[in-house]
């Protein structure tokens, strides 16, 4: 099985596009979405995706921005 980890910070539209592409081209992949303290609705969208994905997508949220270097 392939697992893809997708971090995001305030880039909801791009994240939606990436997720749709993964679902189209690699529907068997496990997707792990990471919200790095976004304020643009990313977390709310991720929660909805997790409900609809039937255990194929997991989500994680950071309460504050930690960035990719941490």
mmJSON file of the N, C-alpha and C atoms, coordinates in Angstrom:
{"data_MODEL":{"atom_site":{
"group_PDB":["ATOM","ATOM","ATOM","ATOM","ATOM","ATOM","ATOM","ATOM","ATOM","ATOM","ATOM","ATOM","ATOM","ATOM","ATOM","ATOM","ATOM","ATOM","ATOM","ATOM","ATOM","ATOM","ATOM","ATOM","ATOM","ATOM","ATOM","ATOM","ATOM","ATOM","ATOM","ATOM","ATOM","ATOM","ATOM","ATOM","ATOM","ATOM","ATOM","ATOM","ATOM","ATOM","ATOM","ATOM","ATOM","ATOM","ATOM","ATOM","ATOM","ATOM","ATOM","ATOM","ATOM","ATOM","ATOM","ATOM","ATOM","ATOM","ATOM","ATOM","ATOM","ATOM","ATOM","ATOM","ATOM","ATOM","ATOM","ATOM","ATOM","ATOM","ATOM","ATOM","ATOM","ATOM","ATOM","ATOM","ATOM","ATOM","ATOM","ATOM","ATOM","ATOM","ATOM","ATOM","ATOM","ATOM","ATOM","ATOM","ATOM","ATOM","ATOM","ATOM","ATOM","ATOM","ATOM","ATOM","ATOM","ATOM","ATOM","ATOM","ATOM","ATOM","ATOM","ATOM","ATOM","ATOM","ATOM","ATOM","ATOM","ATOM","ATOM","ATOM","ATOM","ATOM","ATOM","ATOM","ATOM","ATOM","ATOM","ATOM","ATOM","ATOM","ATOM","ATOM","ATOM","ATOM","ATOM","ATOM","ATOM","ATOM","ATOM","ATOM","ATOM","ATOM","ATOM","ATOM","ATOM","ATOM","ATOM","ATOM","ATOM","ATOM","ATOM","ATOM","ATOM","ATOM","ATOM","ATOM","ATOM","ATOM","ATOM","ATOM","ATOM","ATOM","ATOM","ATOM","ATOM","ATOM","ATOM","ATOM","ATOM","ATOM","ATOM","ATOM","ATOM","ATOM","ATOM","ATOM","ATOM","ATOM","ATOM","ATOM","ATOM","ATOM","ATOM","ATOM","ATOM","ATOM","ATOM","ATOM","ATOM","ATOM","ATOM","ATOM","ATOM","ATOM","ATOM","ATOM","ATOM","ATOM","ATOM","ATOM","ATOM","ATOM","ATOM","ATOM","ATOM","ATOM","ATOM","ATOM","ATOM","ATOM","ATOM","ATOM","ATOM","ATOM","ATOM","ATOM","ATOM","ATOM"],
"id":[1,2,3,4,5,6,7,8,9,10,11,12,13,14,15,16,17,18,19,20,21,22,23,24,25,26,27,28,29,30,31,32,33,34,35,36,37,38,39,40,41,42,43,44,45,46,47,48,49,50,51,52,53,54,55,56,57,58,59,60,61,62,63,64,65,66,67,68,69,70,71,72,73,74,75,76,77,78,79,80,81,82,83,84,85,86,87,88,89,90,91,92,93,94,95,96,97,98,99,100,101,102,103,104,105,106,107,108,109,110,111,112,113,114,115,116,117,118,119,120,121,122,123,124,125,126,127,128,129,130,131,132,133,134,135,136,137,138,139,140,141,142,143,144,145,146,147,148,149,150,151,152,153,154,155,156,157,158,159,160,161,162,163,164,165,166,167,168,169,170,171,172,173,174,175,176,177,178,179,180,181,182,183,184,185,186,187,188,189,190,191,192,193,194,195,196,197,198,199,200,201,202,203,204,205,206,207,208,209,210],
"type_symbol":["N","C","C","N","C","C","N","C","C","N","C","C","N","C","C","N","C","C","N","C","C","N","C","C","N","C","C","N","C","C","N","C","C","N","C","C","N","C","C","N","C","C","N","C","C","N","C","C","N","C","C","N","C","C","N","C","C","N","C","C","N","C","C","N","C","C","N","C","C","N","C","C","N","C","C","N","C","C","N","C","C","N","C","C","N","C","C","N","C","C","N","C","C","N","C","C","N","C","C","N","C","C","N","C","C","N","C","C","N","C","C","N","C","C","N","C","C","N","C","C","N","C","C","N","C","C","N","C","C","N","C","C","N","C","C","N","C","C","N","C","C","N","C","C","N","C","C","N","C","C","N","C","C","N","C","C","N","C","C","N","C","C","N","C","C","N","C","C","N","C","C","N","C","C","N","C","C","N","C","C","N","C","C","N","C","C","N","C","C","N","C","C","N","C","C","N","C","C","N","C","C","N","C","C","N","C","C","N","C","C"],
"label_atom_id":["N","CA","C","N","CA","C","N","CA","C","N","CA","C","N","CA","C","N","CA","C","N","CA","C","N","CA","C","N","CA","C","N","CA","C","N","CA","C","N","CA","C","N","CA","C","N","CA","C","N","CA","C","N","CA","C","N","CA","C","N","CA","C","N","CA","C","N","CA","C","N","CA","C","N","CA","C","N","CA","C","N","CA","C","N","CA","C","N","CA","C","N","CA","C","N","CA","C","N","CA","C","N","CA","C","N","CA","C","N","CA","C","N","CA","C","N","CA","C","N","CA","C","N","CA","C","N","CA","C","N","CA","C","N","CA","C","N","CA","C","N","CA","C","N","CA","C","N","CA","C","N","CA","C","N","CA","C","N","CA","C","N","CA","C","N","CA","C","N","CA","C","N","CA","C","N","CA","C","N","CA","C","N","CA","C","N","CA","C","N","CA","C","N","CA","C","N","CA","C","N","CA","C","N","CA","C","N","CA","C","N","CA","C","N","CA","C","N","CA","C","N","CA","C","N","CA","C","N","CA","C","N","CA","C","N","CA","C","N","CA","C","N","CA","C"],
"label_alt_id":[null,null,null,null,null,null,null,null,null,null,null,null,null,null,null,null,null,null,null,null,null,null,null,null,null,null,null,null,null,null,null,null,null,null,null,null,null,null,null,null,null,null,null,null,null,null,null,null,null,null,null,null,null,null,null,null,null,null,null,null,null,null,null,null,null,null,null,null,null,null,null,null,null,null,null,null,null,null,null,null,null,null,null,null,null,null,null,null,null,null,null,null,null,null,null,null,null,null,null,null,null,null,null,null,null,null,null,null,null,null,null,null,null,null,null,null,null,null,null,null,null,null,null,null,null,null,null,null,null,null,null,null,null,null,null,null,null,null,null,null,null,null,null,null,null,null,null,null,null,null,null,null,null,null,null,null,null,null,null,null,null,null,null,null,null,null,null,null,null,null,null,null,null,null,null,null,null,null,null,null,null,null,null,null,null,null,null,null,null,null,null,null,null,null,null,null,null,null,null,null,null,null,null,null,null,null,null,null,null,null],
"label_comp_id":["UNK","UNK","UNK","UNK","UNK","UNK","UNK","UNK","UNK","UNK","UNK","UNK","UNK","UNK","UNK","UNK","UNK","UNK","UNK","UNK","UNK","UNK","UNK","UNK","UNK","UNK","UNK","UNK","UNK","UNK","UNK","UNK","UNK","UNK","UNK","UNK","UNK","UNK","UNK","UNK","UNK","UNK","UNK","UNK","UNK","UNK","UNK","UNK","UNK","UNK","UNK","UNK","UNK","UNK","UNK","UNK","UNK","UNK","UNK","UNK","UNK","UNK","UNK","UNK","UNK","UNK","UNK","UNK","UNK","UNK","UNK","UNK","UNK","UNK","UNK","UNK","UNK","UNK","UNK","UNK","UNK","UNK","UNK","UNK","UNK","UNK","UNK","UNK","UNK","UNK","UNK","UNK","UNK","UNK","UNK","UNK","UNK","UNK","UNK","UNK","UNK","UNK","UNK","UNK","UNK","UNK","UNK","UNK","UNK","UNK","UNK","UNK","UNK","UNK","UNK","UNK","UNK","UNK","UNK","UNK","UNK","UNK","UNK","UNK","UNK","UNK","UNK","UNK","UNK","UNK","UNK","UNK","UNK","UNK","UNK","UNK","UNK","UNK","UNK","UNK","UNK","UNK","UNK","UNK","UNK","UNK","UNK","UNK","UNK","UNK","UNK","UNK","UNK","UNK","UNK","UNK","UNK","UNK","UNK","UNK","UNK","UNK","UNK","UNK","UNK","UNK","UNK","UNK","UNK","UNK","UNK","UNK","UNK","UNK","UNK","UNK","UNK","UNK","UNK","UNK","UNK","UNK","UNK","UNK","UNK","UNK","UNK","UNK","UNK","UNK","UNK","UNK","UNK","UNK","UNK","UNK","UNK","UNK","UNK","UNK","UNK","UNK","UNK","UNK","UNK","UNK","UNK","UNK","UNK","UNK"],
"label_asym_id":["A","A","A","A","A","A","A","A","A","A","A","A","A","A","A","A","A","A","A","A","A","A","A","A","A","A","A","A","A","A","A","A","A","A","A","A","A","A","A","A","A","A","A","A","A","A","A","A","A","A","A","A","A","A","A","A","A","A","A","A","A","A","A","A","A","A","A","A","A","A","A","A","A","A","A","A","A","A","A","A","A","A","A","A","A","A","A","A","A","A","A","A","A","A","A","A","A","A","A","A","A","A","A","A","A","A","A","A","A","A","A","A","A","A","A","A","A","A","A","A","A","A","A","A","A","A","A","A","A","A","A","A","A","A","A","A","A","A","A","A","A","A","A","A","A","A","A","A","A","A","A","A","A","A","A","A","A","A","A","A","A","A","A","A","A","A","A","A","A","A","A","A","A","A","A","A","A","A","A","A","A","A","A","A","A","A","A","A","A","A","A","A","A","A","A","A","A","A","A","A","A","A","A","A","A","A","A","A","A","A"],
"label_entity_id":["1","1","1","1","1","1","1","1","1","1","1","1","1","1","1","1","1","1","1","1","1","1","1","1","1","1","1","1","1","1","1","1","1","1","1","1","1","1","1","1","1","1","1","1","1","1","1","1","1","1","1","1","1","1","1","1","1","1","1","1","1","1","1","1","1","1","1","1","1","1","1","1","1","1","1","1","1","1","1","1","1","1","1","1","1","1","1","1","1","1","1","1","1","1","1","1","1","1","1","1","1","1","1","1","1","1","1","1","1","1","1","1","1","1","1","1","1","1","1","1","1","1","1","1","1","1","1","1","1","1","1","1","1","1","1","1","1","1","1","1","1","1","1","1","1","1","1","1","1","1","1","1","1","1","1","1","1","1","1","1","1","1","1","1","1","1","1","1","1","1","1","1","1","1","1","1","1","1","1","1","1","1","1","1","1","1","1","1","1","1","1","1","1","1","1","1","1","1","1","1","1","1","1","1","1","1","1","1","1","1"],
"label_seq_id":[1,1,1,2,2,2,3,3,3,4,4,4,5,5,5,6,6,6,7,7,7,8,8,8,9,9,9,10,10,10,11,11,11,12,12,12,13,13,13,14,14,14,15,15,15,16,16,16,17,17,17,18,18,18,19,19,19,20,20,20,21,21,21,22,22,22,23,23,23,24,24,24,25,25,25,26,26,26,27,27,27,28,28,28,29,29,29,30,30,30,31,31,31,32,32,32,33,33,33,34,34,34,35,35,35,36,36,36,37,37,37,38,38,38,39,39,39,40,40,40,41,41,41,42,42,42,43,43,43,44,44,44,45,45,45,46,46,46,47,47,47,48,48,48,49,49,49,50,50,50,51,51,51,52,52,52,53,53,53,54,54,54,55,55,55,56,56,56,57,57,57,58,58,58,59,59,59,60,60,60,61,61,61,62,62,62,63,63,63,64,64,64,65,65,65,66,66,66,67,67,67,68,68,68,69,69,69,70,70,70],
"pdbx_PDB_ins_code":[null,null,null,null,null,null,null,null,null,null,null,null,null,null,null,null,null,null,null,null,null,null,null,null,null,null,null,null,null,null,null,null,null,null,null,null,null,null,null,null,null,null,null,null,null,null,null,null,null,null,null,null,null,null,null,null,null,null,null,null,null,null,null,null,null,null,null,null,null,null,null,null,null,null,null,null,null,null,null,null,null,null,null,null,null,null,null,null,null,null,null,null,null,null,null,null,null,null,null,null,null,null,null,null,null,null,null,null,null,null,null,null,null,null,null,null,null,null,null,null,null,null,null,null,null,null,null,null,null,null,null,null,null,null,null,null,null,null,null,null,null,null,null,null,null,null,null,null,null,null,null,null,null,null,null,null,null,null,null,null,null,null,null,null,null,null,null,null,null,null,null,null,null,null,null,null,null,null,null,null,null,null,null,null,null,null,null,null,null,null,null,null,null,null,null,null,null,null,null,null,null,null,null,null,null,null,null,null,null,null],
"Cartn_x":[0.835,0.0,0.883,0.442,1.128,0.464,1.277,0.775,1.361,0.498,0.923,0.617,1.62,1.457,1.46,0.367,0.2,0.054,1.125,1.01,0.42,-0.256,-0.834,-0.924,-0.736,-0.923,-1.575,-2.833,-3.587,-3.497,-3.671,-3.634,-4.738,-5.942,-7.057,-7.354,-7.395,-7.739,-6.711,-5.441,-4.393,-4.531,-4.802,-4.979,-6.147,-7.241,-8.39,-8.002,-7.238,-6.796,-5.886,-4.947,-4.034,-4.823,-5.75,-6.537,-7.379,-7.994,-8.8,-7.928,-6.733,-5.816,-5.395,-5.126,-4.766,-5.927,-7.127,-8.294,-8.515,-8.187,-8.36,-7.281,-6.025,-4.904,-4.367,-4.663,-4.182,-5.237,-6.427,-7.518,-7.258,-6.305,-5.995,-5.04,-4.468,-3.483,-4.133,-3.407,-3.792,-3.308,-4.165,-3.805,-3.841,-2.768,-2.681,-2.548,-3.557,-3.582,-3.174,-2.24,-1.75,-2.057,-2.786,-3.082,-2.121,-1.339,-0.318,-0.826,-1.977,-2.517,-3.204,-3.77,-4.433,-5.618,-5.924,-7.072,-8.03,-7.883,-8.665,-9.749,-10.087,-11.107,-10.549,-9.225,-8.588,-9.023,-9.006,-9.332,-10.776,-11.683,-13.089,-13.275,-12.589,-12.657,-12.064,-10.923,-10.292,-11.221,-11.924,-12.843,-13.939,-14.449,-15.479,-14.918,-13.718,-13.072,-12.883,-12.449,-12.212,-13.499,-14.602,-15.893,-16.27,-16.069,-16.48,-15.531,-14.311,-13.277,-13.302,-14.13,-14.233,-12.889,-12.183,-10.924,-9.748,-9.852,-8.715,-7.964,-8.534,-7.875,-7.858,-6.677,-6.542,-6.141,-6.486,-6.167,-5.48,-4.693,-3.995,-3.915,-4.069,-4.046,-3.041,-2.297,-1.445,-2.185,-2.279,-3.004,-2.293,-0.984,-0.232,0.721,1.146,2.05,3.393,3.828,5.143,6.096,5.583,6.424,7.076,7.612,8.184,9.561,10.22,11.572,11.597,10.446,10.436,10.294],
"Cartn_y":[-1.175,0.0,1.243,2.248,3.532,4.483,5.173,6.207,7.538,8.53,9.867,10.83,11.599,12.59,13.962,14.707,16.004,17.089,17.871,18.995,20.212,21.061,22.258,23.369,24.584,25.775,26.856,27.148,28.197,28.102,26.91,26.707,25.725,26.003,25.072,24.692,25.633,25.293,24.342,24.593,23.699,22.309,22.263,20.99,20.201,20.875,20.207,19.62,20.371,19.886,18.667,18.725,17.601,16.366,16.551,15.424,14.807,15.632,15.125,14.347,14.828,14.141,12.779,12.736,11.461,10.479,10.946,10.065,9.549,10.359,9.96,8.978,9.253,8.49,7.399,7.48,6.467,6.244,5.804,5.679,4.673,3.784,2.797,3.339,4.505,5.075,5.555,5.367,5.961,7.41,8.336,9.757,10.272,10.931,11.558,13.059,13.8,15.25,15.931,16.858,17.572,19.056,19.595,21.033,21.698,22.633,23.311,24.651,24.605,25.806,26.757,26.244,27.084,27.846,28.971,29.781,30.0,29.209,29.404,28.351,27.575,26.546,25.173,25.059,23.779,22.687,22.952,21.924,21.441,22.347,21.972,21.099,21.448,20.643,19.256,19.203,17.915,17.022,17.603,16.809,16.184,16.941,16.418,15.308,15.496,14.484,13.191,13.308,12.116,11.327,12.006,11.337,10.597,11.239,10.669,9.6,9.531,8.663,7.227,6.916,5.543,4.942,5.627,5.147,5.114,5.698,5.748,7.066,8.004,9.29,9.591,9.965,10.363,11.824,12.49,13.911,14.188,15.244,15.676,17.189,17.82,19.28,19.764,20.79,21.508,22.785,23.101,24.296,25.588,25.511,26.694,26.317,27.303,27.084,26.611,25.449,24.949,24.881,24.927,24.962,23.64,23.547,22.285,22.0,22.966,22.732,22.205,22.18,21.75,20.266],
"Cartn_z":[0.0,0.0,0.0,-0.686,-0.741,0.253,1.045,1.946,1.514,1.369,0.984,2.118,2.527,3.583,2.924,3.117,2.468,3.535,3.778,4.714,4.008,4.765,4.174,5.202,4.716,5.538,4.678,4.967,4.277,2.752,2.244,0.805,0.419,0.857,0.729,-0.715,-1.628,-3.013,-3.617,-3.361,-3.869,-3.236,-1.958,-1.262,-1.855,-2.143,-2.769,-4.124,-4.914,-6.221,-6.093,-5.157,-4.93,-4.502,-3.582,-3.081,-4.207,-5.019,-6.14,-7.12,-7.379,-8.282,-7.726,-6.438,-5.806,-5.919,-5.653,-5.728,-7.148,-8.128,-9.531,-9.985,-9.632,-10.171,-9.248,-7.965,-7.008,-5.933,-6.319,-5.347,-4.225,-4.429,-3.395,-2.332,-2.547,-1.627,-0.335,0.754,2.033,2.005,2.405,2.398,3.833,4.222,5.543,5.308,5.738,5.557,6.862,6.773,7.947,7.81,8.765,8.789,9.755,9.241,10.033,10.572,11.245,11.87,10.908,9.84,8.836,9.418,8.772,9.167,7.994,6.938,5.711,5.485,6.525,6.381,6.057,6.025,5.705,6.67,7.967,8.951,8.8,8.581,8.427,7.173,6.093,4.877,5.122,5.82,6.127,6.943,7.902,8.719,7.851,6.906,6.014,5.126,4.618,3.779,4.562,5.81,6.631,6.81,7.026,7.189,5.907,4.767,3.485,2.956,3.462,2.897,3.414,4.376,4.878,5.285,6.166,6.743,5.775,4.598,3.674,3.795,4.514,4.716,6.21,6.699,8.101,8.142,9.225,9.35,10.681,10.682,11.893,11.857,13.004,13.071,14.105,13.722,14.645,15.002,16.266,16.7,16.317,16.098,15.703,14.581,13.848,12.716,13.233,12.757,13.141,11.96,10.75,9.563,9.236,8.052,7.594,8.181,8.75,9.256,10.69,11.334,12.742,12.862],
"occupancy":[1.0,1.0,1.0,1.0,1.0,1.0,1.0,1.0,1.0,1.0,1.0,1.0,1.0,1.0,1.0,1.0,1.0,1.0,1.0,1.0,1.0,1.0,1.0,1.0,1.0,1.0,1.0,1.0,1.0,1.0,1.0,1.0,1.0,1.0,1.0,1.0,1.0,1.0,1.0,1.0,1.0,1.0,1.0,1.0,1.0,1.0,1.0,1.0,1.0,1.0,1.0,1.0,1.0,1.0,1.0,1.0,1.0,1.0,1.0,1.0,1.0,1.0,1.0,1.0,1.0,1.0,1.0,1.0,1.0,1.0,1.0,1.0,1.0,1.0,1.0,1.0,1.0,1.0,1.0,1.0,1.0,1.0,1.0,1.0,1.0,1.0,1.0,1.0,1.0,1.0,1.0,1.0,1.0,1.0,1.0,1.0,1.0,1.0,1.0,1.0,1.0,1.0,1.0,1.0,1.0,1.0,1.0,1.0,1.0,1.0,1.0,1.0,1.0,1.0,1.0,1.0,1.0,1.0,1.0,1.0,1.0,1.0,1.0,1.0,1.0,1.0,1.0,1.0,1.0,1.0,1.0,1.0,1.0,1.0,1.0,1.0,1.0,1.0,1.0,1.0,1.0,1.0,1.0,1.0,1.0,1.0,1.0,1.0,1.0,1.0,1.0,1.0,1.0,1.0,1.0,1.0,1.0,1.0,1.0,1.0,1.0,1.0,1.0,1.0,1.0,1.0,1.0,1.0,1.0,1.0,1.0,1.0,1.0,1.0,1.0,1.0,1.0,1.0,1.0,1.0,1.0,1.0,1.0,1.0,1.0,1.0,1.0,1.0,1.0,1.0,1.0,1.0,1.0,1.0,1.0,1.0,1.0,1.0,1.0,1.0,1.0,1.0,1.0,1.0,1.0,1.0,1.0,1.0,1.0,1.0],
"B_iso_or_equiv":[0.0,0.0,0.0,0.0,0.0,0.0,0.0,0.0,0.0,0.0,0.0,0.0,0.0,0.0,0.0,0.0,0.0,0.0,0.0,0.0,0.0,0.0,0.0,0.0,0.0,0.0,0.0,0.0,0.0,0.0,0.0,0.0,0.0,0.0,0.0,0.0,0.0,0.0,0.0,0.0,0.0,0.0,0.0,0.0,0.0,0.0,0.0,0.0,0.0,0.0,0.0,0.0,0.0,0.0,0.0,0.0,0.0,0.0,0.0,0.0,0.0,0.0,0.0,0.0,0.0,0.0,0.0,0.0,0.0,0.0,0.0,0.0,0.0,0.0,0.0,0.0,0.0,0.0,0.0,0.0,0.0,0.0,0.0,0.0,0.0,0.0,0.0,0.0,0.0,0.0,0.0,0.0,0.0,0.0,0.0,0.0,0.0,0.0,0.0,0.0,0.0,0.0,0.0,0.0,0.0,0.0,0.0,0.0,0.0,0.0,0.0,0.0,0.0,0.0,0.0,0.0,0.0,0.0,0.0,0.0,0.0,0.0,0.0,0.0,0.0,0.0,0.0,0.0,0.0,0.0,0.0,0.0,0.0,0.0,0.0,0.0,0.0,0.0,0.0,0.0,0.0,0.0,0.0,0.0,0.0,0.0,0.0,0.0,0.0,0.0,0.0,0.0,0.0,0.0,0.0,0.0,0.0,0.0,0.0,0.0,0.0,0.0,0.0,0.0,0.0,0.0,0.0,0.0,0.0,0.0,0.0,0.0,0.0,0.0,0.0,0.0,0.0,0.0,0.0,0.0,0.0,0.0,0.0,0.0,0.0,0.0,0.0,0.0,0.0,0.0,0.0,0.0,0.0,0.0,0.0,0.0,0.0,0.0,0.0,0.0,0.0,0.0,0.0,0.0,0.0,0.0,0.0,0.0,0.0,0.0],
"pdbx_formal_charge":[null,null,null,null,null,null,null,null,null,null,null,null,null,null,null,null,null,null,null,null,null,null,null,null,null,null,null,null,null,null,null,null,null,null,null,null,null,null,null,null,null,null,null,null,null,null,null,null,null,null,null,null,null,null,null,null,null,null,null,null,null,null,null,null,null,null,null,null,null,null,null,null,null,null,null,null,null,null,null,null,null,null,null,null,null,null,null,null,null,null,null,null,null,null,null,null,null,null,null,null,null,null,null,null,null,null,null,null,null,null,null,null,null,null,null,null,null,null,null,null,null,null,null,null,null,null,null,null,null,null,null,null,null,null,null,null,null,null,null,null,null,null,null,null,null,null,null,null,null,null,null,null,null,null,null,null,null,null,null,null,null,null,null,null,null,null,null,null,null,null,null,null,null,null,null,null,null,null,null,null,null,null,null,null,null,null,null,null,null,null,null,null,null,null,null,null,null,null,null,null,null,null,null,null,null,null,null,null,null,null],
"auth_seq_id":[1,1,1,2,2,2,3,3,3,4,4,4,5,5,5,6,6,6,7,7,7,8,8,8,9,9,9,10,10,10,11,11,11,12,12,12,13,13,13,14,14,14,15,15,15,16,16,16,17,17,17,18,18,18,19,19,19,20,20,20,21,21,21,22,22,22,23,23,23,24,24,24,25,25,25,26,26,26,27,27,27,28,28,28,29,29,29,30,30,30,31,31,31,32,32,32,33,33,33,34,34,34,35,35,35,36,36,36,37,37,37,38,38,38,39,39,39,40,40,40,41,41,41,42,42,42,43,43,43,44,44,44,45,45,45,46,46,46,47,47,47,48,48,48,49,49,49,50,50,50,51,51,51,52,52,52,53,53,53,54,54,54,55,55,55,56,56,56,57,57,57,58,58,58,59,59,59,60,60,60,61,61,61,62,62,62,63,63,63,64,64,64,65,65,65,66,66,66,67,67,67,68,68,68,69,69,69,70,70,70],
"auth_comp_id":["UNK","UNK","UNK","UNK","UNK","UNK","UNK","UNK","UNK","UNK","UNK","UNK","UNK","UNK","UNK","UNK","UNK","UNK","UNK","UNK","UNK","UNK","UNK","UNK","UNK","UNK","UNK","UNK","UNK","UNK","UNK","UNK","UNK","UNK","UNK","UNK","UNK","UNK","UNK","UNK","UNK","UNK","UNK","UNK","UNK","UNK","UNK","UNK","UNK","UNK","UNK","UNK","UNK","UNK","UNK","UNK","UNK","UNK","UNK","UNK","UNK","UNK","UNK","UNK","UNK","UNK","UNK","UNK","UNK","UNK","UNK","UNK","UNK","UNK","UNK","UNK","UNK","UNK","UNK","UNK","UNK","UNK","UNK","UNK","UNK","UNK","UNK","UNK","UNK","UNK","UNK","UNK","UNK","UNK","UNK","UNK","UNK","UNK","UNK","UNK","UNK","UNK","UNK","UNK","UNK","UNK","UNK","UNK","UNK","UNK","UNK","UNK","UNK","UNK","UNK","UNK","UNK","UNK","UNK","UNK","UNK","UNK","UNK","UNK","UNK","UNK","UNK","UNK","UNK","UNK","UNK","UNK","UNK","UNK","UNK","UNK","UNK","UNK","UNK","UNK","UNK","UNK","UNK","UNK","UNK","UNK","UNK","UNK","UNK","UNK","UNK","UNK","UNK","UNK","UNK","UNK","UNK","UNK","UNK","UNK","UNK","UNK","UNK","UNK","UNK","UNK","UNK","UNK","UNK","UNK","UNK","UNK","UNK","UNK","UNK","UNK","UNK","UNK","UNK","UNK","UNK","UNK","UNK","UNK","UNK","UNK","UNK","UNK","UNK","UNK","UNK","UNK","UNK","UNK","UNK","UNK","UNK","UNK","UNK","UNK","UNK","UNK","UNK","UNK","UNK","UNK","UNK","UNK","UNK","UNK"],
"auth_asym_id":["A","A","A","A","A","A","A","A","A","A","A","A","A","A","A","A","A","A","A","A","A","A","A","A","A","A","A","A","A","A","A","A","A","A","A","A","A","A","A","A","A","A","A","A","A","A","A","A","A","A","A","A","A","A","A","A","A","A","A","A","A","A","A","A","A","A","A","A","A","A","A","A","A","A","A","A","A","A","A","A","A","A","A","A","A","A","A","A","A","A","A","A","A","A","A","A","A","A","A","A","A","A","A","A","A","A","A","A","A","A","A","A","A","A","A","A","A","A","A","A","A","A","A","A","A","A","A","A","A","A","A","A","A","A","A","A","A","A","A","A","A","A","A","A","A","A","A","A","A","A","A","A","A","A","A","A","A","A","A","A","A","A","A","A","A","A","A","A","A","A","A","A","A","A","A","A","A","A","A","A","A","A","A","A","A","A","A","A","A","A","A","A","A","A","A","A","A","A","A","A","A","A","A","A","A","A","A","A","A","A"],
"auth_atom_id":["N","CA","C","N","CA","C","N","CA","C","N","CA","C","N","CA","C","N","CA","C","N","CA","C","N","CA","C","N","CA","C","N","CA","C","N","CA","C","N","CA","C","N","CA","C","N","CA","C","N","CA","C","N","CA","C","N","CA","C","N","CA","C","N","CA","C","N","CA","C","N","CA","C","N","CA","C","N","CA","C","N","CA","C","N","CA","C","N","CA","C","N","CA","C","N","CA","C","N","CA","C","N","CA","C","N","CA","C","N","CA","C","N","CA","C","N","CA","C","N","CA","C","N","CA","C","N","CA","C","N","CA","C","N","CA","C","N","CA","C","N","CA","C","N","CA","C","N","CA","C","N","CA","C","N","CA","C","N","CA","C","N","CA","C","N","CA","C","N","CA","C","N","CA","C","N","CA","C","N","CA","C","N","CA","C","N","CA","C","N","CA","C","N","CA","C","N","CA","C","N","CA","C","N","CA","C","N","CA","C","N","CA","C","N","CA","C","N","CA","C","N","CA","C","N","CA","C","N","CA","C","N","CA","C","N","CA","C","N","CA","C","N","CA","C"],
"pdbx_PDB_model_num":[1,1,1,1,1,1,1,1,1,1,1,1,1,1,1,1,1,1,1,1,1,1,1,1,1,1,1,1,1,1,1,1,1,1,1,1,1,1,1,1,1,1,1,1,1,1,1,1,1,1,1,1,1,1,1,1,1,1,1,1,1,1,1,1,1,1,1,1,1,1,1,1,1,1,1,1,1,1,1,1,1,1,1,1,1,1,1,1,1,1,1,1,1,1,1,1,1,1,1,1,1,1,1,1,1,1,1,1,1,1,1,1,1,1,1,1,1,1,1,1,1,1,1,1,1,1,1,1,1,1,1,1,1,1,1,1,1,1,1,1,1,1,1,1,1,1,1,1,1,1,1,1,1,1,1,1,1,1,1,1,1,1,1,1,1,1,1,1,1,1,1,1,1,1,1,1,1,1,1,1,1,1,1,1,1,1,1,1,1,1,1,1,1,1,1,1,1,1,1,1,1,1,1,1,1,1,1,1,1,1]
}}}
